[in-house]
Amino acid sequence: MSSQLLWYTTRATGIVAFVLLTGTVVLGVIGTARAASARWPRIVTAGLHKNLALTSAAMVGVHIVTTVLDPFAAIGLVAAVVPFSSDYRPLWLSLGTVAFDLLLAVLITSLLRDRLNHRSWQAVHLLVYVCWPIALWHALGTGTDTKLPWVLAIDVVCLAAVGWAVWWRLTLTDNQLARTTGILALAVLPLLTAIFVYLGPLQPGWAKRAGTPAAQLGSTTATTPSAGAGQRGSLTDASFTGHVRVTNGPADDERTITITGHTTAAPSESFVLVLYGPPSGRGIKFSRGTAQVGKPGTPSGFRGPVVRLSGHAIVAAVTGQAGKRRAEFDLTIKGSAVTGTVSLAVTGQQ
């Protein structure tokens, strides 16, 4: 439960920090034009800009602490400040490290503004505009919630807000080269981001392609350990097909969702997911569940409780003759049919 709490906290603080950083950037861009009104004088917008920046930095701090404390990915504290010092999704995690370093430089120089000349402070302060797109790609590339519609909606709204602020500021400049370059960037960068999301995080197998270590994914092949130990069954983003059945329990406040399927490549492994919870729209509000991969009682058979349900991503802690595994299912449901990928990662000693 403590690991699950850390995982949820990491996700939540990352999303909140990015939203706050977006607000900081929007107010900063507007502030460069010294925009003000009767209801929002510059002293108010400047104060809000500063408070949003500090709150965003605090959320980033909590995000980093919970990421380091979460034992699953084993991301060290050094990786929070030194890019490419972690084996876990090195590129996408390092983008977050770079964004944090830039944000830290902006924060420190802002606190020391009275001791710096304006030109030096302004030069460093402009790094926040570099920090924002890097943070966006970090979230898209390494975030576990990228596929969720509401998370994508937040990213789109944030991108639109920053895009509008930059476009509005460009309309006020007399520098034709800066205006043309800025408008071109506003057209190209969102397009590149959309292409990346569609071809990357939204596609099956992204965890492996993003650089998740084999210790978290498991091995694509089965190996034979010492005599009597059985096979160490494991899967890595194995594609599967199956179907979904929804039934109501004897009481009106409980619904059961049963998902059965099998992997499409040899050696084929079957699985059964059973989820319970109160009805919520066409689905459930998850309360508990079980997962079974392979045939129980065999070296490749695993069974255990579902510990996490987030959108179409399901994680279970399963145990079999070969030891403990972390079973991860990435589901795509259309009607009663289901497709996706399943991975088994080693989580305990054999």
Residue pairs with C-beta under 8 A, 6 or more apart in sequence:
3 70
3 71
3 72
4 307
4 308
6 66
6 69
6 70
7 70
7 72
7 308
9 62
9 66
10 63
10 66
10 67
10 70
11 143
11 144
11 145
13 59
13 60
13 62
13 63
13 66
14 63
14 139
14 143
15 139
15 145
15 151
15 154
16 59
17 56
17 59
17 60
17 63
18 135
18 136
18 139
18 154
18 158
19 154
19 158
20 52
20 55
20 56
20 59
21 56
21 103
21 128
21 131
21 132
21 135
22 132
22 158
22 161
22 162
23 52
23 56
23 161
24 49
24 52
24 53
24 56
24 128
25 128
25 129
25 132
25 162
25 165
26 161
26 162
26 165
27 45
27 48
27 49
27 52
28 49
28 128
28 129
29 129
29 162
29 165
29 166
29 168
29 169
30 45
30 165
30 168
30 169
31 42
31 45
31 46
31 49
32 169
33 168
33 169
33 172
34 42
35 42
35 45
36 42
36 45
50 110
53 106
53 107
53 110
53 128
54 107
56 103
57 103
57 104
57 107
60 100
60 103
64 80
64 100
67 73
67 75
67 80
68 75
68 76
68 77
68 79
68 80
72 216
72 326
73 88
73 216
74 88
75 86
75 88
75 93
76 85
76 86
78 85
79 85
79 86
79 88
79 93
79 97
80 97
80 100
81 97
81 100
81 101
82 97
83 94
83 97
83 98
83 101
84 90
84 94
85 97
86 93
86 94
87 211
87 213
88 211
88 212
88 213
88 216
89 141
89 142
89 210
89 211
89 212
90 211
91 141
91 210
91 211
92 137
92 138
92 141
92 142
92 210
92 211
93 138
93 142
95 134
95 135
95 137
95 138
95 141
95 142
96 134
96 135
96 138
96 139
96 142
98 134
99 131
99 132
99 134
99 135
99 138
102 127
102 128
102 130
102 131
102 134
103 128
103 131
105 124
105 127
106 124
106 125
106 127
106 128
106 131
109 116
109 120
109 121
109 124
109 125
110 121
110 125
113 121
132 162
133 189
136 155
136 158
136 159
136 193
137 193
137 196
139 146
139 155
140 146
140 155
140 193
140 196
140 197
140 200
140 201
141 200
141 201
141 210
142 210
143 151
143 201
144 310
144 313
145 151
145 310
145 311
146 152
146 197
146 201
146 202
147 201
147 202
147 311
147 312
147 313
147 330
148 310
148 311
149 311
152 197
159 190
159 193
163 186
163 190
166 182
166 186
167 182
167 183
167 186
170 178
170 179
170 182
170 183
170 186
171 179
173 179
200 206
200 209
200 210
201 210
204 237
204 239
204 330
204 340
204 341
205 237
205 341
207 216
207 217
207 237
207 328
207 343
208 217
208 236
208 237
214 236
215 345
215 346
216 326
216 345
217 236
217 237
217 343
217 345
218 234
218 235
218 236
218 325
218 343
218 344
218 345
218 346
219 232
219 234
219 236
220 234
220 235
220 236
220 238
221 234
222 231
222 232
222 233
222 234
222 267
222 300
223 231
223 232
224 231
225 231
225 232
225 350
229 321
229 322
229 350
230 298
230 299
230 321
230 322
231 299
231 300
231 322
232 299
232 322
232 323
232 346
232 350
233 269
233 293
233 294
233 299
233 300
233 301
233 302
233 320
233 322
233 325
233 344
234 325
234 344
234 345
234 346
235 263
235 269
235 293
235 342
235 343
235 344
236 343
236 344
237 341
237 342
237 343
238 263
238 264
238 265
238 269
238 341
238 342
238 343
239 263
239 264
239 265
239 339
239 340
239 341
240 261
240 262
240 263
240 264
240 271
240 339
240 340
240 341
240 342
241 261
241 262
241 264
241 337
241 338
241 339
242 259
242 260
242 261
242 262
242 271
242 337
242 338
242 339
243 259
243 260
243 261
243 336
243 337
243 338
244 257
244 258
244 259
244 333
244 336
244 337
244 338
245 257
245 258
245 259
245 260
245 336
246 255
246 256
246 257
246 258
246 282
247 255
247 256
247 258
248 254
248 255
248 256
248 279
249 255
249 256
249 276
252 279
253 278
253 279
254 276
254 277
254 278
254 279
255 276
255 277
255 278
255 279
255 284
256 274
256 275
256 276
257 273
257 274
257 275
257 276
257 283
257 284
258 272
258 273
258 274
258 275
259 272
259 273
259 274
259 275
259 331
259 338
260 270
260 271
260 272
260 273
261 270
261 271
261 338
262 268
262 269
262 270
262 271
263 269
263 270
263 342
267 300
269 293
269 294
269 300
270 293
270 294
270 295
271 291
271 292
271 293
271 294
271 327
271 329
271 342
272 291
272 292
273 289
273 290
273 291
273 292
273 306
273 314
273 316
273 329
274 289
274 290
274 291
275 284
275 286
275 288
275 289
275 306
275 309
275 314
276 284
276 286
276 287
276 288
276 289
277 284
277 285
277 286
277 287
277 288
278 284
278 285
278 287
279 285
286 306
286 309
288 305
288 306
289 305
289 306
289 309
289 314
289 316
290 303
290 304
290 305
290 306
290 316
291 302
291 303
291 304
291 305
291 306
291 314
291 316
291 318
291 327
291 329
292 301
292 302
292 303
292 318
293 300
293 301
293 302
293 303
293 318
293 325
293 327
293 342
293 344
294 300
294 301
294 302
294 320
295 301
296 303
296 320
297 321
298 320
298 321
299 320
299 321
299 322
300 320
300 322
301 320
301 321
302 318
302 319
302 320
302 322
302 325
302 327
302 344
303 318
303 319
303 320
304 316
304 317
304 318
304 319
304 327
305 316
305 317
306 314
306 315
306 316
307 315
307 316
307 317
308 314
308 315
309 315
312 330
312 331
312 332
312 333
312 340
313 328
313 329
313 330
313 331
314 328
314 329
314 331
315 326
315 327
315 328
315 329
316 326
316 327
316 329
317 324
317 325
317 326
317 327
317 347
318 324
318 325
318 326
318 327
318 344
319 325
322 350
323 346
323 348
323 349
323 350
324 346
324 347
324 348
325 344
325 345
325 346
325 347
326 344
326 345
326 346
326 347
327 342
327 343
327 344
328 342
328 343
328 344
328 345
329 340
329 341
329 342
330 340
330 341
330 342
331 338
331 339
331 340
332 338
332 339
332 340
